[in-house]
Amino acid sequence: MDRLDNTIRPYAWGSPTAIPQLLGAEPTGEPQAEMWMGAHPGAPSRTDRGTLVEVVDAEPEKELGPAAVARFGPRLPFLLKLLAAGAPLSLQVHPDLAQAKEGYADEERRGIPVDAPHRNYKDANHKPELICALTEFDGLCGFRAPLEAAALLDDLGVDSLKPYVDLLHAHPEDAALREVLTAILTADPDDMSRTVAETATACTRLGGAYAPYADIAHHYPGDPGVIAAMLLNHVRLQPGEALYLGAGVPHAYLNGLGVEIMANSDNVLRCGLTPKHVDVPELLRIVRFLPSDPGVLRPEASPDGEEVYETPIDEFRLSRYVLPEAGAAHDLTRPTPQILLCTAGSVRAGEHDLTAGRSVFVPAGEKAEVSGTGTLFRATVVA
């Protein structure tokens, strides 16, 4: 079992206080957006044996187990994070596996450098993800029903939104959503800036259900993503609740602290709320234009105390243990690799004492016994 030393990423949208507070550390005054736990080459966790990338590369079958290597290849298939949003993240979607492979191969053929700002596909993998709230957590997830979105826009009383309202009344629903998102993202920038300013004023005046969009407009004045965001479901997670984001589902995180897990990929197509590149044609190819319920997940408890967040993919499996005082030890040994993350209290994992924000990597088949009082998240794979 390896104690992990993890990198904190200082993205501008990050909260300056949430991760330091969890870790019991003094804030630096700078944003601390994400703490990465895993073997992503962009910021691999460090161990006494080297980076986790080096550890896995040295003996993949020993560290990951034969079944995981046979199914996912000789790399850790998931990336675990603490995510602390102090401002809205970009409105985005992720490709499915076939789209990622096709897009990556195409950009490779065209010789686009992998670090080019206009590159869409950094790898050939998909990026399903799950966010589990540690605090109240606000986000946007999936399209509203078009008529519901039309009513939300219409009630603002902004004349320049009327064309979008009309488009949302078209049939079928997928065509209505495609047409209105296309119109928003291809509008004249000066006209859109004025529309966003009027929309922000109206959202601030009305408050209530409009308050999240007033806040988004405050952070991204003039951005067409402000209007696009109003097409999506607003969700407020309570601690312990989660959202699963599959391929093609537009989403954005707005505020809060959570545990996030995803397939080991960095493929993002942005719709707005960002100064970064927005490739409208490619985005429209990837987005699934179907209204959907956000599908808030609550963990399913098993007899041994493990609470599992069920998802339809196998690259990751997230669960948690809420360990009672003086409770019996739990044997978490599995034939697949694991990362164990403490988020509250004090937990003994093997020879390691974990407090909030501390984590360990458990190689496949390695004895993993935990005890103590606190909350422990377990990340592994289905193989």
C-alpha positions as CSV (number, residue, x, y, z in Angstrom):
1,M,0.0,0.0,0.0
2,D,1.5,3.4,-1.0
3,R,0.7,6.7,0.6
4,L,0.0,9.3,-2.1
5,D,1.4,12.8,-2.4
6,N,-1.0,14.6,-4.7
7,T,-0.8,17.7,-6.9
8,I,-3.4,20.5,-6.4
9,R,-4.3,22.3,-9.7
10,P,-4.8,26.1,-9.4
11,Y,-7.4,26.7,-12.1
12,A,-9.0,30.1,-11.9
13,W,-12.5,28.8,-11.1
14,G,-11.2,27.0,-8.0
15,S,-12.2,27.9,-4.4
16,P,-9.3,29.4,-2.4
17,T,-10.6,27.8,0.8
18,A,-12.5,24.5,0.3
19,I,-9.6,22.1,-0.2
20,P,-7.3,23.8,2.4
21,Q,-10.2,23.6,4.9
22,L,-10.6,19.9,4.2
23,L,-6.9,19.3,4.5
24,G,-6.6,21.4,7.7
25,A,-4.1,23.7,5.9
26,E,-3.9,27.4,5.7
27,P,-5.2,28.9,2.4
28,T,-2.6,30.4,0.2
29,G,-5.0,33.1,-1.2
30,E,-4.8,31.4,-4.6
31,P,-7.5,29.2,-6.1
32,Q,-7.2,25.5,-5.4
33,A,-9.5,23.8,-7.9
34,E,-8.6,20.1,-8.1
35,M,-6.4,17.6,-6.2
36,W,-5.5,14.7,-8.6
37,M,-5.1,11.1,-7.4
38,G,-3.9,8.7,-9.9
39,A,-1.6,8.0,-12.8
40,H,-2.6,10.7,-15.3
41,P,0.7,12.0,-16.9
42,G,-0.4,15.6,-16.5
43,A,0.0,15.4,-12.7
44,P,0.6,11.8,-11.4
45,S,0.5,11.1,-7.7
46,R,3.9,10.5,-6.1
47,T,4.8,7.6,-3.8
48,D,8.0,6.4,-2.1
49,R,8.6,4.2,-5.2
50,G,8.3,7.0,-7.7
51,T,5.3,8.6,-9.5
52,L,2.3,6.3,-9.8
53,V,2.9,6.3,-13.6
54,E,6.4,4.9,-13.0
55,V,5.1,2.4,-10.5
56,V,2.5,1.1,-12.9
57,D,4.8,1.1,-15.9
58,A,7.4,-1.0,-14.1
59,E,5.0,-3.9,-13.4
60,P,1.5,-3.3,-14.8
61,E,0.2,-6.8,-14.1
62,K,1.4,-6.8,-10.5
63,E,0.1,-3.3,-9.7
64,L,-3.2,-3.5,-11.7
65,G,-3.9,-7.2,-11.8
66,P,-4.1,-9.4,-14.9
67,A,-7.9,-8.9,-15.5
68,A,-7.6,-5.1,-15.5
69,V,-4.6,-5.1,-17.8
70,A,-6.4,-7.5,-20.2
71,R,-9.5,-5.3,-20.3
72,F,-8.1,-1.7,-20.1
73,G,-4.4,-2.0,-21.0
74,P,-1.3,-1.4,-18.9
75,R,-2.4,1.8,-17.2
76,L,-4.7,2.8,-14.3
77,P,-8.1,3.3,-16.0
78,F,-9.4,6.0,-13.7
79,L,-8.5,9.4,-12.2
80,L,-9.8,10.4,-8.8
81,K,-10.1,14.0,-7.8
82,L,-11.2,16.4,-5.1
83,L,-12.9,19.2,-7.0
84,A,-13.6,22.6,-5.4
85,A,-15.6,25.0,-7.5
86,G,-15.7,28.6,-6.4
87,A,-17.0,29.8,-9.8
88,P,-18.7,28.0,-12.7
89,L,-16.6,25.7,-14.9
90,S,-16.9,25.7,-18.6
91,L,-20.1,24.3,-20.2
92,Q,-18.9,21.1,-21.8
93,V,-19.6,17.6,-23.2
94,H,-17.4,14.5,-23.6
95,P,-17.2,12.1,-26.6
96,D,-18.1,8.4,-26.5
97,L,-15.3,5.9,-27.1
98,A,-15.8,5.6,-30.8
99,Q,-16.0,9.4,-31.3
100,A,-12.8,9.9,-29.2
101,K,-10.9,7.3,-31.3
102,E,-12.1,8.8,-34.5
103,G,-11.4,12.4,-33.4
104,Y,-8.0,11.7,-32.1
105,A,-6.9,9.8,-35.2
106,D,-8.2,12.6,-37.4
107,E,-6.3,15.3,-35.5
108,E,-3.2,13.1,-35.5
109,R,-3.4,12.7,-39.3
110,R,-3.8,16.5,-39.7
111,G,-0.6,17.0,-37.6
112,I,-2.3,19.2,-34.9
113,P,0.0,19.4,-31.9
114,V,-1.5,17.7,-28.9
115,D,-1.0,20.9,-26.8
116,A,-2.4,23.2,-29.5
117,P,-5.2,25.4,-28.0
118,H,-7.6,24.5,-30.8
119,R,-7.0,20.7,-30.4
120,N,-10.2,18.9,-29.3
121,Y,-8.9,15.3,-28.6
122,K,-5.9,14.9,-26.4
123,D,-6.2,11.1,-26.3
124,A,-8.3,8.3,-27.8
125,N,-10.4,7.6,-24.7
126,H,-13.8,8.5,-23.6
127,K,-14.4,10.5,-20.3
128,P,-17.5,9.4,-18.4
129,E,-17.4,10.9,-14.9
130,L,-19.2,10.9,-11.6
131,I,-19.3,13.7,-9.0
132,C,-20.2,13.0,-5.4
133,A,-21.0,16.0,-3.2
134,L,-19.1,16.6,0.1
135,T,-20.9,19.9,0.6
136,E,-24.0,21.4,-1.1
137,F,-23.0,21.3,-4.7
138,D,-24.6,23.1,-7.6
139,G,-24.4,22.0,-11.2
140,L,-26.1,21.9,-14.6
141,C,-26.8,18.5,-16.2
142,G,-28.6,17.5,-19.4
143,F,-31.2,19.4,-21.4
144,R,-34.5,20.6,-20.0
145,A,-37.7,19.7,-21.9
146,P,-37.7,22.4,-24.7
147,L,-41.1,23.8,-23.6
148,E,-39.8,24.2,-20.1
149,A,-36.6,26.0,-21.4
150,A,-38.8,28.2,-23.6
151,A,-41.0,29.2,-20.6
152,L,-37.8,30.0,-18.5
153,L,-36.5,32.3,-21.3
154,D,-39.8,33.9,-22.1
155,D,-40.6,34.9,-18.5
156,L,-37.4,37.1,-18.5
157,G,-39.1,39.5,-20.8
158,V,-36.0,40.1,-23.0
159,D,-37.0,40.8,-26.6
160,S,-33.8,39.4,-28.1
161,L,-34.5,36.0,-26.5
162,K,-37.8,35.6,-28.4
163,P,-36.3,33.9,-31.5
164,Y,-34.8,31.2,-29.2
165,V,-38.2,30.8,-27.5
166,D,-39.8,30.3,-30.9
167,L,-37.2,27.7,-31.9
168,L,-37.8,25.8,-28.7
169,H,-41.5,25.3,-29.7
170,A,-40.5,23.4,-32.9
171,H,-40.8,19.7,-33.3
172,P,-39.3,17.2,-32.8
173,E,-37.6,18.0,-29.5
174,D,-34.1,17.0,-30.6
175,A,-34.3,19.2,-33.6
176,A,-35.6,22.1,-31.5
177,L,-32.7,21.8,-29.1
178,R,-30.1,21.5,-31.9
179,E,-31.4,24.5,-33.7
180,V,-31.5,26.8,-30.6
181,L,-28.0,25.8,-29.4
182,T,-26.6,26.3,-32.9
183,A,-28.3,29.7,-33.1
184,I,-26.9,30.7,-29.7
185,L,-23.3,29.7,-30.5
186,T,-23.3,31.3,-33.9
187,A,-25.0,34.6,-33.0
188,D,-23.2,37.9,-33.7
189,P,-20.9,38.4,-30.7
190,D,-22.0,42.1,-30.2
191,D,-25.7,41.2,-30.3
192,M,-25.1,38.2,-28.0
193,S,-23.2,40.4,-25.5
194,R,-26.1,42.8,-25.3
195,T,-28.6,39.9,-24.9
196,V,-26.5,38.4,-22.1
197,A,-26.3,41.7,-20.3
198,E,-30.1,42.2,-20.5
199,T,-30.6,38.6,-19.4
200,A,-28.3,39.0,-16.5
201,T,-30.2,42.1,-15.3
202,A,-33.5,40.3,-15.5
203,C,-32.2,37.2,-13.7
204,T,-30.8,39.4,-10.9
205,R,-34.2,41.1,-10.6
206,L,-36.3,37.9,-10.5
207,G,-34.0,35.8,-8.3
208,G,-35.2,32.4,-7.2
209,A,-34.8,29.9,-10.1
210,Y,-32.9,32.6,-12.0
211,A,-30.3,33.3,-9.4
212,P,-27.8,30.6,-10.7
213,Y,-27.8,32.2,-14.1
214,A,-27.3,35.7,-12.7
215,D,-24.2,34.3,-11.0
216,I,-23.0,32.7,-14.2
217,A,-23.4,35.9,-16.1
218,H,-21.4,37.8,-13.3
219,H,-18.5,35.5,-13.9
220,Y,-18.8,35.3,-17.7
221,P,-20.3,38.6,-19.0
222,G,-21.3,38.5,-22.6
223,D,-20.6,34.8,-23.0
224,P,-23.2,32.9,-25.1
225,G,-22.8,30.0,-22.6
226,V,-25.0,32.0,-20.2
227,I,-28.0,31.6,-22.5
228,A,-27.0,28.0,-23.4
229,A,-26.9,27.2,-19.6
230,M,-30.6,28.1,-19.3
231,L,-31.4,25.1,-21.6
232,L,-30.0,22.7,-19.0
233,N,-31.4,21.3,-15.7
234,H,-30.1,23.0,-12.6
235,V,-29.3,20.5,-9.9
236,R,-28.4,21.1,-6.2
237,L,-26.8,18.0,-4.6
238,Q,-26.8,17.4,-0.9
239,P,-23.7,15.8,0.7
240,G,-23.5,12.1,-0.3
241,E,-25.6,12.6,-3.5
242,A,-24.0,12.2,-6.9
243,L,-24.4,12.8,-10.6
244,Y,-23.2,10.6,-13.4
245,L,-22.2,12.3,-16.7
246,G,-22.2,10.1,-19.8
247,A,-21.1,10.9,-23.3
248,G,-22.7,13.7,-25.1
249,V,-24.5,15.1,-22.0
250,P,-23.9,18.9,-21.6
251,H,-23.0,19.9,-18.1
252,A,-21.2,22.3,-15.9
253,Y,-20.3,22.5,-12.2
254,L,-21.1,25.8,-10.5
255,N,-20.2,25.7,-6.9
256,G,-19.2,23.3,-4.1
257,L,-16.8,20.6,-3.0
258,G,-17.0,17.0,-4.2
259,V,-15.2,13.8,-5.0
260,E,-14.9,13.3,-8.7
261,I,-13.9,10.1,-10.6
262,M,-13.6,9.7,-14.4
263,A,-12.0,7.5,-17.0
264,N,-8.4,8.5,-17.5
265,S,-8.9,11.0,-20.4
266,D,-8.7,14.7,-21.0
267,N,-11.2,15.0,-23.9
268,V,-13.5,18.0,-23.6
269,L,-15.7,19.8,-26.2
270,R,-16.7,23.2,-24.8
271,C,-20.1,25.0,-25.3
272,G,-19.3,28.3,-23.5
273,L,-18.4,29.9,-20.1
274,T,-14.8,29.8,-21.2
275,P,-12.1,31.9,-23.0
276,K,-10.9,28.6,-24.5
277,H,-11.5,27.3,-28.0
278,V,-15.1,26.4,-28.9
279,D,-15.4,24.2,-32.0
280,V,-19.1,24.6,-32.9
281,P,-19.3,22.0,-35.7
282,E,-17.5,19.3,-33.7
283,L,-19.5,20.1,-30.6
284,L,-22.8,19.7,-32.4
285,R,-21.6,16.3,-33.7
286,I,-21.0,15.1,-30.1
287,V,-23.9,16.6,-28.2
288,R,-26.9,14.3,-27.6
289,F,-29.9,16.5,-28.1
290,L,-32.3,14.7,-25.9
291,P,-34.1,16.2,-22.8
292,S,-33.3,14.1,-19.7
293,D,-33.7,14.0,-16.0
294,P,-30.4,14.7,-14.2
295,G,-30.7,11.4,-12.4
296,V,-29.4,12.2,-8.9
297,L,-27.6,9.1,-7.5
298,R,-27.8,7.9,-3.9
299,P,-25.5,5.1,-2.8
300,E,-26.8,1.6,-2.5
301,A,-25.7,-0.1,0.7
302,S,-24.4,-3.6,0.9
303,P,-24.4,-5.8,4.1
304,D,-20.7,-5.2,4.8
305,G,-21.2,-1.4,5.0
306,E,-20.0,-0.5,1.5
307,E,-22.2,2.1,-0.2
308,V,-21.8,1.9,-4.0
309,Y,-22.6,4.6,-6.6
310,E,-23.9,2.4,-9.5
311,T,-22.9,3.6,-13.0
312,P,-23.1,1.9,-16.4
313,I,-19.4,1.8,-17.2
314,D,-16.5,-0.3,-15.9
315,E,-13.4,2.0,-16.0
316,F,-14.3,3.1,-12.5
317,R,-16.4,2.1,-9.5
318,L,-16.8,4.5,-6.6
319,S,-18.1,3.6,-3.2
320,R,-17.8,4.9,0.3
321,Y,-17.6,3.6,3.9
322,V,-18.9,5.6,6.8
323,L,-17.0,4.0,9.7
324,P,-18.6,4.2,13.1
325,E,-16.7,4.7,16.3
326,A,-15.1,1.5,17.6
327,G,-16.5,-0.4,14.5
328,A,-15.0,-3.6,13.3
329,A,-12.2,-3.6,10.7
330,H,-13.2,-4.0,7.0
331,D,-11.3,-6.1,4.6
332,L,-11.2,-4.2,1.3
333,T,-8.8,-6.6,-0.5
334,R,-9.7,-6.8,-4.3
335,P,-8.0,-8.3,-7.4
336,T,-8.1,-4.9,-9.0
337,P,-6.2,-1.6,-8.2
338,Q,-7.7,0.8,-5.6
339,I,-7.3,4.3,-4.3
340,L,-8.7,4.9,-0.8
341,L,-9.4,8.5,0.1
342,C,-10.4,9.7,3.6
343,T,-12.7,12.8,3.6
344,A,-13.6,13.0,7.3
345,G,-12.4,11.7,10.6
346,S,-9.4,9.4,11.0
347,V,-9.0,6.0,9.2
348,R,-6.3,3.4,9.5
349,A,-5.6,1.8,6.1
350,G,-3.0,-0.9,6.5
351,E,0.0,0.8,8.1
352,H,-1.2,4.3,7.1
353,D,-3.2,6.7,9.2
354,L,-5.4,8.8,7.0
355,T,-7.1,12.1,7.9
356,A,-9.3,14.2,5.6
357,G,-7.8,14.6,2.2
358,R,-5.2,11.9,2.5
359,S,-5.1,8.8,0.3
360,V,-3.3,5.6,-0.5
361,F,-2.9,3.4,-3.6
362,V,-3.6,-0.3,-3.1
363,P,-2.1,-2.6,-5.8
364,A,-4.3,-5.5,-7.1
365,G,-4.6,-8.3,-4.5
366,E,-2.8,-6.4,-1.8
367,K,-4.2,-6.9,1.7
368,A,-6.3,-3.8,2.5
369,E,-7.8,-3.7,5.9
370,V,-9.3,-0.4,7.2
371,S,-10.7,0.7,10.6
372,G,-11.3,3.9,12.5
373,T,-13.9,6.6,12.6
374,G,-14.7,8.6,9.5
375,T,-15.6,8.5,5.8
376,L,-13.5,6.6,3.3
377,F,-14.1,6.7,-0.5
378,R,-12.9,3.7,-2.5
379,A,-12.1,4.0,-6.2
380,T,-11.5,0.8,-8.2
381,V,-12.5,-0.8,-11.6
382,V,-14.9,-3.5,-12.7
383,A,-12.9,-6.2,-14.4
